[in-house]
Amino acid sequence: MTAALSLGSVGHATDAAWPTKPIRIVVASSPAGASDTLARILVEGMGKTLGQPVIVDNKPGASGLIGARDVLNAPADGYTFLMFPQSLVTELPQAMKVDYDPFKDFKPLVQVMRQGLLLLGGPSVGSAATLPELVKYVRANPGKLGFATGGVGVPTHTTAVQFARLAGLDMTMVPHKGTPPALTAVMGGHVALSFDTPLATLPLIRSGKIRVYASTYPTRPAFLPDVPTFAELGFPKMNDVSWIGIWSLSGVPQAIQDKVRNAALRALQEPKVQARLADLGADPGLPLTSEELTRDLHEAYARQGELLKSIDYKRE
């Protein structure tokens, strides 16, 4: 009994002393991607609250699975966390084989940002300036044009498959190691189209380096008032908004999870962080609890399963 009490006391003391060294947030995508940009906006404020530096560690590749696996293999001691879209749970496990249990191995701590997707085009689509013109151009060139995606089974991929199916387009899916190289391929004219978030693309759109045709937002976003929604253009099923958040290994002590969550929520309230997110076209996440986020994920998982079934998606 005495030994058990002593071990329990040591555990609580360790949790109370945390953190005693830098904390790592793994971003499962390339630098300059949406998750990377978001993490770098937050880490300064989080570090001030936690009293230790918070470091962004990029681990791109395999549709984000390399980064997820890195966190999964780390000790559950509260020094390694993951910045990842909700697709970690809702999409990837249904679209491809993964080596984790989506609802047991990871726990959502904070919804950091909510965003829809934009349909983007480069020079290889010629003079097509509107979505109807784009659809007409692609139909006139069956099998000759491609969709650059940020990986396989990720939202930029499954949304592209969905749109091609709904619009009756014969296009090739061209996966990349994250969205930055996918966008580079589109801007360079190597691949015709891509889907991505405003967070990753708004500066490129404003500078005229890439063209935007439509968004999956339910209404036109204030930062792109001239860009129509897919629903406006006859694609009512293309109306999804998802989120990016901070995830913990389920085995991390609850007291440490709470500290990380509170540090992130506090950073999100900083005026300079809110101004930066607004400039990038990002809506701050809602202050939902882990339990509320998990319920949301279960609902999104079911919707995603229905979507993949409706487009006859073949699991990779």
Backbone bond lengths (Angstrom), bond angles and torsions (degrees), N, CA, C in turn:
res aa  C-N    CA-C-N  psi(-1)  N-CA   C-N-CA  omega(-1)  CA-C   N-CA-C  phi
1 M - - - 1.469 - - 1.517 110.69 -
2 T 1.345 116.06 -44.54 1.467 119.97 179.82 1.511 111.01 -62.61
3 A 1.356 116.36 -42.49 1.465 120.09 -179.92 1.514 110.56 -63.22
4 A 1.340 116.39 -42.12 1.461 119.89 -179.51 1.515 110.76 -63.02
5 L 1.334 116.36 -43.21 1.460 119.59 178.67 1.513 111.20 -63.20
6 S 1.315 116.83 -37.67 1.463 120.87 -179.19 1.513 110.71 -65.61
7 L 1.353 116.02 -43.05 1.461 119.27 179.47 1.517 110.61 -64.37
8 G 1.332 116.78 -40.72 1.455 119.75 178.18 1.504 111.63 -63.33
9 S 1.323 117.05 -39.20 1.460 120.91 179.45 1.511 110.91 -64.87
10 V 1.346 116.31 -39.56 1.466 119.90 178.30 1.514 110.51 -63.17
11 G 1.373 116.36 -41.42 1.454 119.53 179.95 1.510 111.66 -61.11
12 H 1.336 117.44 -46.13 1.465 120.71 179.79 1.522 111.10 -65.39
13 A 1.325 116.66 -36.45 1.464 119.84 179.42 1.516 110.47 -65.99
14 T 1.350 115.79 -39.08 1.466 120.05 179.14 1.520 110.49 -64.38
15 D 1.348 116.95 -44.01 1.458 120.82 177.88 1.525 111.09 -60.54
16 A 1.324 116.47 -40.37 1.466 120.74 -178.24 1.521 111.37 -67.67
17 A 1.342 116.69 -34.13 1.462 120.61 -178.44 1.522 112.36 -78.61
18 W 1.314 116.90 -19.75 1.470 120.84 -178.44 1.516 110.46 -61.70
19 P 1.355 118.75 139.32 1.466 128.01 0.84 1.530 111.85 -95.80
20 T 1.303 116.18 146.68 1.466 121.35 177.30 1.522 111.87 -113.00
21 K 1.342 117.18 3.90 1.460 121.90 178.76 1.527 108.35 -155.69
22 P 1.344 118.92 170.11 1.466 120.88 -179.33 1.528 112.82 -57.47
23 I 1.303 114.89 150.07 1.467 123.26 -179.52 1.526 108.11 -107.65
24 R 1.311 116.25 139.28 1.465 121.22 -176.23 1.527 110.03 -109.08
25 I 1.340 115.32 129.77 1.460 120.58 170.42 1.522 107.46 -109.72
26 V 1.310 116.31 113.01 1.460 121.53 179.35 1.523 108.82 -80.86
27 V 1.330 115.72 129.11 1.459 122.41 174.61 1.522 106.77 -109.88
28 A 1.316 116.58 118.80 1.462 120.97 -172.93 1.521 112.37 -86.24
29 S 1.329 116.64 39.54 1.463 121.58 178.66 1.519 109.18 -151.95
30 S 1.315 115.57 173.84 1.458 121.41 -177.88 1.526 111.21 -71.99
31 P 1.341 117.59 159.11 1.465 120.53 172.66 1.524 110.93 -56.03
32 A 1.318 116.30 144.16 1.475 124.65 178.95 1.517 113.12 81.60
33 G 1.332 118.40 -1.27 1.453 119.97 172.75 1.516 110.69 -75.15
34 A 1.333 117.27 174.38 1.464 120.84 -175.92 1.524 112.21 -60.54
35 S 1.337 117.35 -48.50 1.466 119.81 -178.81 1.518 111.48 -64.61
36 D 1.333 116.39 -38.64 1.465 120.64 -179.96 1.526 110.83 -65.06
37 T 1.326 116.28 -47.87 1.466 120.49 179.50 1.523 110.58 -58.94
38 L 1.313 115.92 -43.68 1.457 121.18 -178.89 1.526 111.36 -63.65
39 A 1.329 116.33 -44.49 1.465 120.26 -179.49 1.521 111.16 -61.44
40 R 1.325 116.24 -42.53 1.470 119.95 -177.23 1.527 111.89 -69.33
41 I 1.325 117.31 -26.80 1.461 120.40 175.38 1.532 110.76 -69.24
42 L 1.327 116.34 -33.18 1.463 120.98 -173.07 1.517 115.51 -89.26
43 V 1.342 117.55 -30.40 1.468 119.05 -165.17 1.529 114.00 -63.19
44 E 1.320 118.30 -33.41 1.464 119.31 -179.25 1.528 110.73 -61.74
45 G 1.335 115.73 -49.57 1.459 119.42 179.91 1.513 112.67 -65.36
46 M 1.320 116.89 -38.74 1.463 120.16 178.57 1.525 110.94 -63.89
47 G 1.342 115.95 -40.77 1.458 120.30 179.99 1.515 112.27 -62.33
48 K 1.332 116.53 -38.79 1.466 120.30 178.80 1.525 110.85 -63.48
49 T 1.311 116.56 -42.51 1.462 120.17 -179.28 1.523 112.04 -68.85
50 L 1.336 116.21 -40.09 1.465 120.45 -175.21 1.520 113.43 -84.21
51 G 1.340 116.92 -18.07 1.458 119.86 178.49 1.509 114.58 80.99
52 Q 1.324 117.58 12.29 1.462 123.36 175.89 1.529 108.26 -143.12
53 P 1.347 117.67 151.37 1.462 119.44 176.91 1.530 111.10 -61.45
54 V 1.324 115.48 143.89 1.465 121.58 173.12 1.525 106.46 -112.60
55 I 1.313 116.12 119.80 1.460 122.71 -170.74 1.524 110.17 -107.21
56 V 1.340 116.45 134.98 1.465 121.83 174.97 1.523 108.61 -89.77
57 D 1.315 116.49 127.63 1.466 122.44 -178.13 1.527 108.77 -124.31
58 N 1.334 117.35 107.13 1.462 121.89 -177.94 1.524 111.25 -78.75
59 K 1.321 115.58 128.55 1.466 122.45 177.12 1.534 108.41 -134.10
60 P 1.342 117.73 72.88 1.465 119.80 -176.14 1.528 112.53 -78.73
61 G 1.321 114.58 165.25 1.456 120.55 173.06 1.511 113.52 118.43
62 A 1.337 115.11 154.48 1.472 122.94 177.03 1.524 111.68 55.34
63 S 1.332 115.99 42.08 1.467 122.11 177.89 1.525 113.35 59.63
64 G 1.335 116.39 26.51 1.456 121.31 179.59 1.514 113.92 97.14
65 L 1.323 117.30 -7.00 1.466 120.17 -176.51 1.520 112.51 -69.60
66 I 1.343 117.58 -27.99 1.467 119.64 177.89 1.531 109.87 -63.61
67 G 1.327 116.29 -44.80 1.462 120.03 177.93 1.514 112.35 -66.12
68 A 1.333 116.41 -43.05 1.463 119.87 179.32 1.526 110.61 -62.30
69 R 1.328 115.95 -40.81 1.471 120.14 179.92 1.527 111.00 -66.25
70 D 1.343 116.61 -36.21 1.461 120.56 178.44 1.531 110.49 -59.62
71 V 1.315 116.02 -43.98 1.466 120.43 178.99 1.526 110.42 -69.50
72 L 1.320 116.26 -41.22 1.460 120.90 -179.21 1.525 111.57 -60.11
73 N 1.334 116.55 -33.75 1.465 121.20 -178.58 1.529 113.39 -86.94
74 A 1.326 117.00 -5.10 1.467 120.52 -179.69 1.527 110.06 -81.61
75 P 1.334 117.65 157.23 1.470 119.84 175.45 1.529 110.34 -63.31
76 A 1.309 116.38 145.82 1.469 120.99 178.11 1.524 109.72 -84.82
77 D 1.351 114.90 55.07 1.467 120.58 -175.01 1.524 113.28 -105.72
78 G 1.343 116.66 4.23 1.455 119.54 176.62 1.512 115.12 86.65
79 Y 1.328 117.49 16.41 1.463 119.56 179.05 1.527 112.56 -113.24
80 T 1.321 117.43 2.41 1.459 121.82 177.48 1.524 109.21 -137.01
81 F 1.347 115.37 123.47 1.458 121.66 178.06 1.528 108.65 -130.02
82 L 1.311 116.29 173.45 1.463 121.69 -175.09 1.519 110.37 -128.24
83 M 1.340 116.38 132.77 1.463 121.86 170.22 1.522 106.47 -103.96
84 F 1.332 116.80 117.84 1.466 119.45 -171.72 1.525 108.85 -156.94
85 P 1.338 117.76 148.05 1.465 119.76 173.35 1.523 111.36 -64.75
86 Q 1.324 115.88 167.16 1.460 120.61 178.83 1.518 112.18 -62.91
87 S 1.330 117.31 -14.99 1.467 121.47 179.63 1.522 112.40 -61.22
88 L 1.346 117.60 -16.91 1.464 121.09 174.34 1.526 110.35 -51.95
89 V 1.326 115.71 -37.38 1.458 121.98 -177.61 1.523 111.82 -106.08
90 T 1.329 117.01 -41.75 1.462 120.30 -169.13 1.518 114.41 -84.87
91 E 1.313 117.85 -26.62 1.462 120.21 -169.89 1.521 114.02 -119.10
92 L 1.333 117.10 -56.23 1.463 119.97 -174.12 1.526 113.24 -55.29
93 P 1.340 119.95 -45.90 1.460 118.85 -177.91 1.529 113.89 -63.40
94 Q 1.338 116.87 -21.71 1.460 120.31 179.05 1.521 112.11 -93.38
95 A 1.337 116.56 -20.53 1.458 120.64 -175.44 1.523 113.15 -96.73
96 M 1.337 116.74 -21.64 1.457 119.92 -177.78 1.528 109.63 -156.15
97 K 1.312 116.26 168.74 1.457 120.61 178.45 1.527 109.46 -75.48
98 V 1.321 116.91 129.23 1.464 122.05 177.76 1.528 108.52 -124.99
99 D 1.330 115.52 157.92 1.461 119.36 -177.53 1.525 111.72 -106.79
100 Y 1.329 116.42 34.69 1.459 120.81 176.44 1.525 109.30 -143.10
101 D 1.310 115.57 158.60 1.458 121.58 174.63 1.524 107.29 -92.35
102 P 1.334 118.26 113.06 1.471 120.45 -171.27 1.520 114.73 -59.45
103 F 1.323 118.19 -31.33 1.459 119.66 -176.26 1.527 113.51 -103.83
104 K 1.333 117.31 2.56 1.461 120.07 179.86 1.525 113.37 -118.80
105 D 1.326 117.52 -38.04 1.467 120.03 -173.22 1.524 113.02 -80.62
106 F 1.345 117.05 -34.17 1.463 121.08 -177.97 1.529 110.42 -117.19
107 K 1.329 114.58 150.15 1.464 120.47 179.00 1.522 109.48 -129.33
108 P 1.336 119.28 126.46 1.463 121.07 178.51 1.528 110.65 -73.02
109 L 1.319 116.29 128.40 1.467 120.55 179.53 1.519 112.45 -100.10
110 V 1.339 115.82 -44.71 1.466 120.47 -173.22 1.522 109.73 -143.14
111 Q 1.310 116.56 133.15 1.464 121.49 167.75 1.523 106.49 -87.03
112 V 1.324 116.21 107.84 1.465 120.43 -172.65 1.522 111.87 -86.11
113 M 1.332 117.19 -38.79 1.456 119.98 -172.77 1.518 110.24 -153.28
114 R 1.344 116.22 146.36 1.464 121.98 174.17 1.525 108.64 -118.08
115 Q 1.324 116.13 136.90 1.462 120.35 178.78 1.522 111.84 -154.45
116 G 1.337 114.07 152.18 1.450 120.48 169.49 1.516 109.05 -94.49
117 L 1.315 115.91 -172.92 1.462 121.57 178.69 1.522 110.16 -114.53
118 L 1.326 115.09 152.74 1.460 122.68 177.91 1.522 109.31 -115.29
119 L 1.332 116.62 140.66 1.461 121.14 172.46 1.518 107.84 -88.07
120 L 1.326 116.46 121.55 1.462 122.82 -172.44 1.521 111.00 -120.31
121 G 1.328 115.61 145.80 1.458 120.53 179.25 1.510 112.23 -135.48
122 G 1.323 115.41 156.34 1.459 122.20 179.62 1.515 111.72 -119.43
123 P 1.324 117.40 -162.90 1.461 121.44 -174.63 1.522 115.13 -66.33
124 S 1.322 118.48 -18.85 1.466 119.19 -176.21 1.526 113.46 -77.19
125 V 1.343 117.88 -2.01 1.468 119.49 175.21 1.526 110.76 -99.69
126 G 1.312 116.55 14.47 1.454 121.12 174.94 1.512 113.26 65.15
127 S 1.323 116.00 -136.23 1.468 120.84 -174.56 1.524 112.79 -95.40
128 A 1.323 118.15 9.41 1.469 120.88 -179.13 1.526 110.06 -59.50
129 A 1.333 116.68 114.35 1.466 120.97 -174.30 1.519 113.25 -106.23
130 T 1.328 117.93 -16.11 1.459 121.92 -179.85 1.523 109.25 -126.66
131 L 1.318 116.51 166.42 1.461 119.15 -179.84 1.530 111.88 -63.12
132 P 1.334 120.39 -43.80 1.470 119.16 176.90 1.531 112.32 -59.08
133 E 1.332 116.95 -40.08 1.467 120.04 178.03 1.525 110.76 -65.84
134 L 1.325 116.13 -38.42 1.459 120.58 179.46 1.528 110.74 -64.77
135 V 1.322 116.68 -46.67 1.466 120.71 179.48 1.524 110.39 -59.78
136 K 1.317 116.68 -42.75 1.465 121.19 178.75 1.524 110.99 -61.59
137 Y 1.329 116.80 -42.10 1.468 121.42 -178.99 1.527 110.97 -65.49
138 V 1.324 116.43 -44.94 1.469 119.84 -178.36 1.523 110.48 -66.67
139 R 1.325 117.29 -39.95 1.468 120.31 178.53 1.524 111.62 -63.75
140 A 1.325 116.13 -29.84 1.470 120.07 178.79 1.524 112.15 -77.27
141 N 1.340 116.36 -10.10 1.468 121.15 -179.54 1.533 110.29 -129.53
142 P 1.330 117.61 59.94 1.467 120.31 -174.91 1.531 112.73 -61.32
143 G 1.328 115.38 132.09 1.456 120.83 176.76 1.514 115.60 76.01
144 K 1.334 117.56 -0.69 1.467 120.53 -175.98 1.534 113.30 -97.96
145 L 1.324 117.08 -16.46 1.461 120.73 -175.04 1.528 110.66 -115.99
146 G 1.341 115.06 156.24 1.457 119.32 -176.22 1.515 114.02 -127.51
147 F 1.325 114.82 163.75 1.461 124.38 173.55 1.521 107.73 -109.24
148 A 1.337 117.91 118.26 1.464 121.12 174.36 1.523 108.11 -81.95
149 T 1.322 117.13 126.55 1.460 121.19 -179.21 1.524 109.98 -120.58
150 G 1.327 115.75 159.55 1.464 120.70 179.63 1.512 113.52 -81.19
151 G 1.315 117.76 11.97 1.455 122.66 -179.40 1.512 109.35 150.12
152 V 1.316 116.28 -167.15 1.461 122.34 178.20 1.524 108.74 -108.39
153 G 1.321 116.49 131.25 1.454 120.15 177.90 1.509 115.40 82.45
154 V 1.328 117.29 0.58 1.463 121.82 178.89 1.528 108.91 -89.80
155 P 1.350 118.65 166.18 1.462 119.99 -177.07 1.525 114.64 -55.86
156 T 1.341 117.83 -37.76 1.463 118.93 179.78 1.521 111.47 -65.57
157 H 1.317 117.22 -21.77 1.468 121.74 177.73 1.529 111.37 -86.01
158 T 1.330 116.77 -55.12 1.460 119.12 -175.79 1.530 112.02 -66.13
159 T 1.329 116.98 -31.89 1.465 119.60 176.38 1.521 110.65 -68.12
160 A 1.335 117.00 -37.28 1.463 120.97 176.52 1.525 110.72 -64.35
161 V 1.331 116.47 -42.99 1.465 120.42 177.68 1.523 110.09 -62.29
162 Q 1.327 116.20 -42.79 1.462 120.73 179.33 1.524 111.32 -61.11
163 F 1.340 116.75 -47.83 1.462 119.68 -178.30 1.526 111.24 -64.19
164 A 1.334 116.97 -44.96 1.464 120.03 179.89 1.524 110.49 -59.07
165 R 1.321 115.83 -39.08 1.464 120.28 179.97 1.528 110.94 -67.76
166 L 1.329 116.85 -47.44 1.462 120.73 -178.19 1.524 112.26 -65.79
167 A 1.334 116.81 -34.89 1.468 120.95 -177.48 1.522 112.77 -89.83
168 G 1.326 117.13 -4.85 1.459 120.20 -179.77 1.516 113.07 69.81
169 L 1.333 116.81 42.87 1.461 121.55 -176.85 1.524 110.99 -105.44
170 D 1.319 115.97 137.58 1.467 122.63 175.61 1.526 107.69 -98.41
171 M 1.340 116.75 96.28 1.460 121.61 -176.19 1.525 110.44 -132.53
172 T 1.329 115.61 154.93 1.459 122.18 178.73 1.523 109.69 -96.89
173 M 1.327 117.45 134.87 1.456 121.44 175.54 1.532 109.13 -86.35
174 V 1.338 116.37 128.11 1.468 121.90 -176.27 1.530 108.42 -120.51
175 P 1.334 118.24 94.72 1.467 120.55 -177.61 1.519 113.14 -74.19
176 H 1.342 115.93 146.46 1.465 123.13 177.33 1.527 109.19 -129.24
177 K 1.319 116.58 169.34 1.464 121.55 177.88 1.524 109.74 -85.16
178 G 1.320 116.11 70.59 1.453 120.96 -178.76 1.514 111.68 104.39
179 T 1.334 115.28 168.96 1.460 119.49 -176.92 1.527 114.60 -77.42
180 P 1.344 121.33 -32.36 1.469 118.59 179.22 1.530 113.89 -55.91
181 P 1.351 119.92 -48.41 1.464 118.05 177.11 1.524 112.86 -66.66
182 A 1.335 117.37 -29.34 1.464 119.71 176.85 1.527 110.27 -65.65
183 L 1.329 116.85 -43.24 1.465 120.67 178.11 1.522 111.36 -65.34
184 T 1.324 116.91 -38.83 1.466 120.93 177.57 1.523 110.34 -60.05
185 A 1.328 116.61 -40.47 1.465 121.00 179.36 1.525 111.17 -64.05
186 V 1.330 116.76 -38.60 1.465 120.57 179.34 1.525 110.53 -69.84
187 M 1.326 117.19 -47.15 1.466 120.41 -179.26 1.519 111.78 -63.28
188 G 1.325 116.69 -31.34 1.461 120.85 179.57 1.511 113.93 -82.22
189 G 1.330 117.11 -3.00 1.454 120.10 179.11 1.518 114.20 80.00
190 H 1.327 117.46 10.84 1.465 120.83 -179.42 1.526 111.59 -81.06
191 V 1.339 116.06 -31.57 1.463 122.63 176.53 1.524 106.97 -132.82
192 A 1.326 116.49 145.36 1.465 119.86 -170.43 1.521 114.63 -74.18
193 L 1.335 117.11 -50.40 1.461 120.52 -168.15 1.522 112.22 -133.32
194 S 1.326 115.12 165.02 1.459 120.78 174.66 1.521 108.98 -160.45
195 F 1.321 115.59 155.42 1.459 121.80 168.76 1.519 108.20 -107.21
196 D 1.324 116.94 138.86 1.459 119.92 175.41 1.522 109.20 -159.77
197 T 1.324 115.62 172.65 1.460 121.61 -177.70 1.528 111.17 -86.38
198 P 1.330 117.84 156.73 1.462 120.31 172.87 1.526 112.21 -58.36
199 L 1.332 117.14 -36.02 1.465 120.84 -178.63 1.518 111.46 -55.68
200 A 1.329 116.74 -37.62 1.458 120.60 -178.21 1.522 113.12 -88.09
201 T 1.343 117.54 -17.52 1.466 118.72 -168.09 1.522 116.29 -124.92
202 L 1.329 118.57 -13.64 1.463 119.51 -173.44 1.528 113.34 -55.89
203 P 1.339 119.66 -43.54 1.473 118.56 177.04 1.528 112.69 -60.55
204 L 1.328 117.17 -35.62 1.466 121.13 179.14 1.524 110.74 -69.30
205 I 1.330 116.23 -37.73 1.466 120.52 178.39 1.522 110.34 -66.97
206 R 1.327 116.35 -45.73 1.464 120.54 -177.93 1.518 112.36 -65.42
207 S 1.327 116.84 -29.76 1.467 120.15 -179.92 1.523 112.53 -88.07
208 G 1.332 116.81 -1.50 1.454 120.64 178.27 1.517 114.85 79.22
209 K 1.324 117.45 13.13 1.469 120.42 -178.30 1.523 112.74 -80.09
210 I 1.325 115.73 -16.91 1.456 120.17 -179.87 1.525 108.14 -149.15
211 R 1.314 116.83 149.24 1.462 121.87 -176.19 1.526 109.85 -104.01
212 V 1.336 116.62 142.00 1.461 120.78 178.71 1.526 108.94 -115.19
213 Y 1.341 115.93 135.46 1.462 121.36 -174.54 1.530 113.85 -107.44
214 A 1.312 117.01 -35.55 1.465 120.03 -177.06 1.520 109.16 -166.56
215 S 1.338 115.52 165.23 1.465 120.26 179.10 1.524 110.67 -128.81
216 T 1.335 115.50 157.81 1.468 120.49 177.67 1.530 112.22 -90.46
217 Y 1.340 117.77 6.80 1.465 120.54 177.24 1.538 109.65 -66.16
218 P 1.326 118.05 150.86 1.468 119.80 177.38 1.527 112.95 -67.79
219 T 1.340 117.09 -29.55 1.463 122.71 174.37 1.530 108.23 -134.68
220 R 1.309 116.70 164.01 1.464 119.94 -178.74 1.531 110.65 -63.33
221 P 1.333 118.09 126.71 1.468 119.67 179.25 1.520 110.93 -70.13
222 A 1.325 116.42 147.23 1.465 121.63 -176.58 1.521 112.35 -61.05
223 F 1.336 117.51 -29.65 1.460 119.87 -177.15 1.531 112.54 -81.96
224 L 1.347 117.33 -9.30 1.468 121.67 175.32 1.533 108.35 -139.09
225 P 1.338 117.00 64.80 1.466 120.14 -173.16 1.523 114.40 -66.24
226 D 1.329 117.63 -20.57 1.461 120.70 -178.34 1.527 113.09 -91.94
227 V 1.319 116.62 -2.68 1.468 120.26 -178.73 1.524 109.19 -94.67
228 P 1.327 118.01 119.46 1.465 120.31 -178.53 1.526 112.43 -72.25
229 T 1.310 115.53 158.23 1.460 120.19 173.18 1.528 108.66 -84.93
230 F 1.323 116.16 159.82 1.460 119.58 176.13 1.522 110.60 -62.10
231 A 1.338 116.55 -35.64 1.463 120.09 -179.83 1.524 110.95 -60.71
232 E 1.337 116.88 -40.26 1.466 121.05 177.75 1.518 111.54 -59.82
233 L 1.329 115.77 -32.66 1.458 121.61 -172.35 1.522 113.07 -97.66
234 G 1.336 116.06 14.22 1.455 118.95 174.11 1.510 116.30 96.52
235 F 1.339 117.10 15.38 1.465 121.14 178.53 1.539 109.33 -124.69
236 P 1.333 117.61 69.80 1.471 120.85 -174.57 1.528 114.47 -63.23
237 K 1.322 117.95 -21.98 1.468 119.96 179.85 1.529 112.53 -76.76
238 M 1.331 116.31 -13.52 1.469 120.62 -179.86 1.527 108.95 -92.24
239 N 1.312 117.53 71.31 1.477 119.71 -173.67 1.526 111.97 -142.35
240 D 1.310 117.25 44.51 1.460 120.90 -174.72 1.528 112.33 -103.34
241 V 1.329 116.48 138.08 1.464 123.33 173.13 1.529 107.07 -122.51
242 S 1.323 116.68 127.35 1.463 120.53 -178.17 1.527 110.17 -118.21
243 W 1.332 117.05 -172.09 1.460 119.27 -177.56 1.520 112.14 -139.33
244 I 1.330 113.65 159.87 1.462 122.83 173.70 1.521 107.00 -115.19
245 G 1.314 116.97 140.51 1.454 118.90 -177.66 1.510 113.61 -147.95
246 I 1.316 114.96 179.55 1.465 122.50 175.26 1.522 107.81 -101.05
247 W 1.329 114.80 131.36 1.457 121.96 -177.15 1.524 109.73 -118.26
248 S 1.320 114.77 149.23 1.457 122.24 176.83 1.520 109.35 -120.23
249 L 1.328 116.31 153.07 1.455 118.75 165.71 1.528 107.94 -63.03
250 S 1.304 116.74 141.51 1.465 119.98 -176.97 1.521 112.56 -61.08
251 G 1.334 116.73 -27.28 1.457 120.16 -176.64 1.511 115.90 -82.06
252 V 1.325 118.37 -4.00 1.467 121.05 178.03 1.529 108.75 -66.40
253 P 1.327 118.59 134.56 1.467 120.73 -179.70 1.529 112.56 -52.40
254 Q 1.318 115.94 140.04 1.459 121.31 -176.04 1.526 112.20 -58.12
255 A 1.326 117.63 -37.74 1.468 120.50 -179.61 1.521 111.13 -60.90
256 I 1.333 117.02 -37.33 1.467 120.96 178.93 1.522 109.93 -73.08
257 Q 1.323 117.37 -41.56 1.467 120.25 175.92 1.526 110.25 -55.34
258 D 1.330 116.33 -43.96 1.467 120.92 -178.57 1.528 111.36 -63.04
259 K 1.334 116.75 -39.49 1.468 120.22 -179.96 1.526 111.18 -65.56
260 V 1.323 117.07 -42.03 1.469 120.62 179.30 1.520 110.17 -66.36
261 R 1.307 116.74 -44.23 1.464 120.99 178.33 1.527 110.97 -58.86
262 N 1.319 116.91 -48.03 1.467 120.54 -178.99 1.524 111.67 -64.46
263 A 1.338 117.25 -36.99 1.466 120.62 178.72 1.522 110.74 -65.26
264 A 1.336 117.06 -40.67 1.464 120.68 179.34 1.525 110.98 -68.10
265 L 1.331 117.07 -43.91 1.465 120.31 179.14 1.527 111.09 -63.05
266 R 1.321 116.25 -37.89 1.466 120.17 178.47 1.526 110.52 -66.38
267 A 1.334 117.02 -41.33 1.468 120.60 178.53 1.522 110.76 -63.37
268 L 1.329 116.79 -37.60 1.463 120.65 -179.68 1.522 112.32 -66.31
269 Q 1.324 117.47 -20.90 1.465 121.28 179.55 1.522 112.93 -85.50
270 E 1.332 117.51 -9.63 1.462 120.19 -179.63 1.531 109.80 -66.78
271 P 1.339 118.00 131.90 1.467 120.69 -178.70 1.523 113.66 -54.87
272 K 1.333 117.47 -39.79 1.463 118.88 -178.10 1.525 111.61 -68.90
273 V 1.326 116.92 -31.80 1.466 120.51 176.78 1.523 109.79 -70.40
274 Q 1.327 117.12 -44.12 1.456 120.56 178.98 1.526 111.48 -63.42
275 A 1.341 116.52 -39.16 1.463 120.37 178.35 1.524 110.87 -65.38
276 R 1.331 116.11 -40.32 1.467 120.73 179.36 1.526 111.23 -65.39
277 L 1.313 116.69 -42.88 1.458 120.36 178.55 1.526 111.10 -64.42
278 A 1.334 116.62 -42.28 1.464 120.39 179.25 1.519 111.00 -62.22
279 D 1.335 116.60 -39.77 1.459 121.09 179.46 1.521 111.31 -64.07
280 L 1.324 116.16 -29.25 1.461 121.14 -178.77 1.532 112.57 -93.56
281 G 1.325 116.42 4.22 1.455 119.11 178.32 1.508 114.20 74.86
282 A 1.325 117.27 30.19 1.464 121.32 -178.41 1.519 110.66 -110.10
283 D 1.316 117.05 133.81 1.461 121.85 174.47 1.521 108.83 -90.88
284 P 1.348 118.57 123.24 1.469 119.53 177.44 1.518 111.13 -56.17
285 G 1.320 115.53 144.78 1.454 119.84 179.96 1.517 112.41 -67.02
286 L 1.307 116.14 163.78 1.460 121.78 177.19 1.532 109.48 -82.92
287 P 1.336 118.37 146.60 1.474 121.21 -177.97 1.527 112.00 -78.40
288 L 1.319 116.17 58.15 1.459 121.33 -178.10 1.525 110.88 -80.90
289 T 1.309 116.64 151.88 1.458 121.09 176.07 1.526 109.67 -77.58
290 S 1.320 116.12 167.16 1.466 120.00 177.23 1.524 110.88 -59.32
291 E 1.324 116.71 -37.21 1.461 120.66 -179.90 1.528 110.63 -66.73
292 E 1.325 116.96 -40.97 1.469 120.50 178.16 1.520 110.71 -67.22
293 L 1.322 117.01 -40.36 1.461 120.52 177.86 1.524 110.80 -63.76
294 T 1.312 116.95 -39.73 1.465 120.52 179.72 1.524 110.97 -64.39
295 R 1.323 117.68 -40.61 1.468 120.29 176.16 1.523 110.37 -62.21
296 D 1.329 116.60 -41.97 1.462 121.33 177.68 1.527 110.64 -61.16
297 L 1.323 116.65 -40.27 1.464 121.24 -179.44 1.525 111.59 -65.92
298 H 1.318 117.30 -39.86 1.470 120.23 177.59 1.532 110.44 -61.68
299 E 1.334 116.76 -41.26 1.464 120.60 178.76 1.527 110.83 -66.67
300 A 1.336 116.55 -43.22 1.462 120.72 179.43 1.526 111.25 -66.42
301 Y 1.324 116.67 -35.01 1.468 121.47 177.48 1.529 110.04 -60.51
302 A 1.320 116.35 -43.72 1.465 120.75 179.37 1.527 110.87 -65.30
303 R 1.345 116.85 -43.21 1.470 120.04 179.03 1.524 110.81 -62.58
304 Q 1.343 115.94 -42.01 1.453 119.53 -178.86 1.525 111.23 -65.17
305 G 1.322 116.25 -38.05 1.461 119.51 177.15 1.516 111.54 -61.22
306 E 1.332 116.33 -41.23 1.465 120.77 177.56 1.523 111.00 -64.72
307 L 1.351 116.63 -39.93 1.459 120.57 179.07 1.524 110.83 -62.92
308 L 1.327 116.84 -49.64 1.461 120.25 -178.07 1.523 111.17 -61.53
309 K 1.320 116.21 -36.53 1.461 119.82 177.71 1.523 110.80 -67.39
310 S 1.336 116.77 -38.75 1.466 120.66 -176.98 1.519 112.69 -67.75
311 I 1.345 117.03 -26.14 1.468 119.80 -179.33 1.530 111.33 -103.64
312 D 1.339 115.64 12.28 1.476 121.09 179.38 1.519 111.89 54.26
313 Y 1.322 115.42 41.59 1.468 119.67 -178.80 1.521 110.02 -69.07
314 K 1.330 116.33 131.62 1.457 122.08 179.38 1.526 109.48 -96.88
315 R 1.320 116.06 121.53 1.470 121.53 -178.65 1.520 110.45 -59.81
316 E 1.347 115.54 129.91 1.467 120.64 -177.37 1.527 110.71 -73.46
